[in-house]
């Protein structure tokens, strides 16, 4: 439970027991529950959507739901994605990229990237009907948080200095943690049509391979902001996969 609550504390703004101990070991182990935290965020987002639909039209209800998930996570991953866009968009060398990502100010690349990301996710989700949307939200929030765990497992961590504005993040994933994370990822996928599950897994694999190749070429490894960017890209990719299948008349509900 200490490991789980550490994951909740690190990846969300949900209150945790005040007596919760802190250690680097707990932080590293907490990555095993990253998908489970994503499942929790997805369930809360779906719940807010259901409640909002009681009083608002679907487009506005979806906006409220997206705002709720951002509030729950404290825009943790969105902030990482914006920093990633600033760093990798404006930096020409690995050192300069890391230096830019440490800057707390939001630059042009980060602003444009974040607005484009939010607009793309909203446009994709508003194309889906609410009955199909609930399991897709939960599955996407869960699976998109398993992919960064794979990146940590397979990629070198770029250690940032004490001036970094990012929180310290676990940079080790044991085989046991990887298996636990995988098991936490499976349940939401069971409630989806098998074609959609297969498409989501394929999209996640493609994004991971291409993203990993890109960051290795530019900086030689990952940092905390990079993991946030990967989560956001995977989440968007999963929504796009669901929309593509939906418009090919493969029902997602």
DASUL-V415575 format. One line per field, one symbol per residue. ss: DSSP state (a for helix, b for strand, c for the rest). phi: phi as a letter, one per 20 degrees, with the letter a starting at -180 (. if undefined). psi: psi as a letter, one per 40 degrees, with the letter a starting at -180 (. if undefined). Layout:
ss->???
phi->???
psi->???
//
This chain:
ss->caaaaaaaaaaccccccccccccaaaaaaaaaaaaaaaaaaaaaaaaaaaaacccccaaaaaaaaaaaaaaaaccaaaaaaaaaaaaaaacccaaaaaaaaacccccaaaaaaaaaaaaaaaaaaacccaaaaaaaaaaaaaaaaaaaaaaaaaccbcccccccccccccccccaaaaaaaaaaaaaaaacccaaaaaaaaaaaaaaaaaaaaaaaaacccbcaaaaaaaaaaaaaaaaaaaaaaaacccccc
phi->.fffffffffdbdffcgfeffcafffffffffdgffffffffffffffffffffccfgffffffffffffffemlfffffffffffffededcffffffffffffeefffffffffffffffffffedeggeffffgfffffffeefffffffdcfeefeefefefffcgcccfffffffffffefgfffedgfffgffffffffffffffffffffecnrccfffffffffffgfffffffffffeemdfdd
psi->ddddddddddeiehiihdehihidddddddddedddddddddddddddddddedeiidddddddddddddddeffddddddddddddddehdiddddddddeheihaddddddddddddddddddeeiiddddddddddddddeeddddddddeiihhhiaeeheiiiihfhhiddddddddddddddddeiidddddddddddddddddddddddddeeaiadddddddddddddddddddddddeefhie.
//
